[in-house]
């Protein structure tokens, strides 16, 4: 008799509840979980991938050494042996550990204990997607709860909230329409589907959200509001001083304001400031702040893995040869941060061991590959947005030889040190020292030429290595597209639905163009879940944020044929 | 059964979750036709499970039948993929599934709705645009204030 088991989706930090109808150990259908506090049963397209993900025929299911299938114990013995040799020869800081953002809180605790107690290294970092890390550093995990959405009478939505995290849309729209006087304000570089629902839409240049937020805070006479340089607001947004006064007044008059913010690829200082000022705005309005993250358990990771060492530092260590052994659990670092580490760098490593749900560049080019369980295949707890905690009990046994990361670490630790004891200590994050006035002054408008901005797609998540393998998004025609404004398209003689050559200083790719009146002049939205398009952008290390700035220089578009 | 999928288009965010839900719950074959009205504005063509289904009348194989409970259901075995039903449907709710040469058609998630649950597309909807409601009293529907959240002006720019 089929039974229904509940779990949570981990394709974004909302962690919506869902059910699986299990028939003889096989997940045959998705069910809805009406008791899920935030989504109340809704499930976006990505949520439906949870079933296909479990049964996907191309899952990575057996341990490998140099891509040859081996028993688990052989793989973990190899890892332990190499780690021991490297540490003996070059010291504990010659090894590093990188973890993805779809692991459980217990996995992170195990990873921290493994790095600290077994390896004796401080080189452990989380591979956050996009600007999740500076967002967390700037504003933390937020203070809103799902019930805050029921009686909120004003929302400020920063970023493409509805397409990035669709299941929050119903709650926001329902609350907005409880009364005529309720309002939604949105802030985006172009008109997204979220902006359709705005009572007031603020157009800002990419990465210029902090300027608009600072202006509104000033308009509210909020304590500690940073000053906006003269002329800057007009340079980077469509806000007039009258608009600022109107929005500020509206926020003060509404009884309950909820600020919901989500980041996109871009300048990390700007992302940090956006989160910081968004949180300040919520406080100034007497309301609540709810940041939404791309990484499903980014909040859990941030709470457990400190960030004095971040992924950029580890990758620099790999490139410089200081780090000789690298363990990567979950993310495809090469695809998540294109260009930050070369194949030569990876091959220089004396040990590269990687775990993943699907084979990726890490498992293929590494020495040891370990098949990783999907989150619905093992018991775990996770920290979601809106202060929620998800507790997943395995809905099925892991496929093939897949195991949770904590089990992998335990097996390696037993060979190295005899045991692994986890402690649930809070992570330490040294405050970033950002000169806010200087940072605001540096923010510029779109200017002349083509500027690339990341476009959101409700069917995709992360860098696309998981969602890109799902059948449903693969059937979309076209699979991916870029959005270009009518004026720019007319100037470049680009027709909607035709292929264009998109190039930057890093290279060139071909992609279908959609011409739309949503895009301001010069701005082009590109899909970051497509490796070709993602690889055209440049990830450079920002010492101030300890993260990457993502930009594209020399961007150009050319009609084909 | 007098419940049907009702679309309040003013709340749709065009996230395609409804199409994905239909796709994954129907053996990777979605029955929810969607047209792009404008850039990334997706309008779903609901099957209405008509009282006098033109698709049933058009089908030469008798593959489509209206049941006593009001559901208009297609038999996969009998369907030959001739597209007569697609041409007959005034709502564009049927389209040729080219990979299998048969006509996928909404079955109102019969296995769920017969147990009192909502359809997959209505259950999954992330914005509240799709609901599964009793439409037996159509007069009660008239004058219902639109719960919609956006106007055409906000969706389509007025000025160039």
Contacts between the chains, C-beta under 8 A, distances in Angstrom:
chain1	res1	chain2	res2	distance
A	29	B	25	6.1
A	30	B	21	7.5
A	30	B	24	6.4
A	30	B	25	6.9
A	32	B	123	4.7
A	32	B	124	6.9
A	39	B	126	7.9
A	41	B	123	6.2
A	42	B	17	7.7
A	42	B	123	7.9
A	42	B	124	6.3
A	42	B	125	6.4
A	42	B	126	4.7
A	43	B	17	6.7
A	43	B	21	7.1
A	43	B	123	7.8
A	43	B	124	4.8
A	43	B	126	7.5
A	44	B	15	5.9
A	44	B	17	4.7
A	44	B	20	7.9
A	44	B	124	7.7
A	44	B	126	5.2
A	45	B	15	6.6
A	45	B	16	5.4
A	45	B	17	4.7
A	45	B	19	7.6
A	45	B	20	3.6
A	45	B	21	7.8
A	47	B	17	7.6
A	47	B	124	7.6
A	48	B	17	7.5
A	48	B	20	4.8
A	48	B	21	5.8
A	48	B	23	7.7
A	48	B	24	4.6
A	48	B	124	7.3
A	51	B	24	6.4
A	52	B	24	6.9
A	162	B	13	4.7
A	162	B	15	7.2
A	162	B	126	7.9
A	162	B	127	7.3
A	163	B	13	7.0
A	163	B	15	6.4
A	166	B	13	6.4
A	166	B	15	4.3
A	166	B	17	6.2
A	166	B	126	3.7
A	166	B	127	7.3
A	167	B	126	4.9
A	169	B	13	5.2
A	169	B	15	7.7
A	169	B	126	5.2
A	169	B	127	4.2
A	169	B	128	7.8
A	170	B	125	7.3
A	170	B	126	6.0
A	170	B	127	5.2
A	170	B	128	4.3
A	173	B	11	5.6
A	173	B	127	5.8
A	173	B	128	6.2
A	173	B	149	4.7
A	174	B	128	6.2
A	176	B	149	6.3
A	177	B	147	6.1
A	177	B	149	6.1
A	191	B	157	7.8
A	193	B	13	5.1
A	193	B	14	5.7
A	193	B	15	7.7
A	193	B	40	6.6
A	194	B	13	7.5
A	195	B	154	7.6
A	196	B	13	7.4
A	196	B	149	7.8
A	196	B	150	4.5
A	196	B	154	5.3
A	196	B	155	5.3
A	197	B	13	7.8
A	197	B	149	4.8
A	197	B	150	5.3
A	197	B	154	7.5
A	198	B	154	7.1
A	458	B	13	7.9
A	458	B	15	4.1
A	458	B	16	6.4
A	458	B	17	7.4
A	459	B	16	6.4
A	459	B	20	7.5
A	471	B	23	7.8
A	471	B	28	5.8
A	472	B	19	7.8
A	472	B	20	5.0
A	472	B	23	5.3
A	472	B	24	6.9
A	475	B	23	7.9
A	483	B	39	7.1
A	486	B	160	7.5
A	514	B	39	5.7
A	514	B	40	7.7
A	516	B	38	7.8
A	516	B	39	3.9
A	516	B	40	7.9
A	517	B	39	7.9
A	517	B	156	7.8
A	517	B	157	4.9
A	517	B	160	7.3
A	518	B	39	6.3
A	518	B	157	8.0
